[in-house]
Amino acid sequence: MTVRIAQADDLDTCLALRRQVFIEEQGVSEAEEIDGLDGTALHLMAVDGATPVGTARILIEGDTAKIGRVCVLRTARGTGLGAQLIEAALGLARAQYGVTRAVLGAQVQALGFYEKLGFAAFGPVYDDAGIDHRDMERIL
């Protein structure tokens, strides 16, 4: 698998990837997944050859980059692509003027994954789209 990750303007493809993972696989409602914030976000897409296999988005809020909607298609899971997407998101966040920290809402079963990438959990567990989450941050 030779994957390229780059900033993407192809929002339709990013949304199609998210639909497959979050709506179809995880049962998140379309109303919760499509939240109206994509137009102001930065988007990353991972492509294997010519096939899109993952995406993430970043919302810039003052000095904070909120990383979210990180997904990898089932066929590309277990390859390290999720970590590569997070590292690419952190790089893009660092490149934004004044951004000093990154935050994300992690599914509880993925806390260890994000901890290995330098994130620390804070605050209580909460429900997001029927899935337990916890906020995490990493100082840039």
Buried (B, 14 or more C-beta within 10 A) or exposed (E): EEBEBEEBEEBEBBBEBBBBBBBEEBEBEEEEBBEEEBEEBBBBBBBBEEEBBBBBBBBBEEEBBBBBBBBBBEEBBEBEBBBBBBBBBBEBBEEEEEBEBBBBBBBEEBBEBBBEBBBEBEEEEEEBBEBEBBBBBBEB
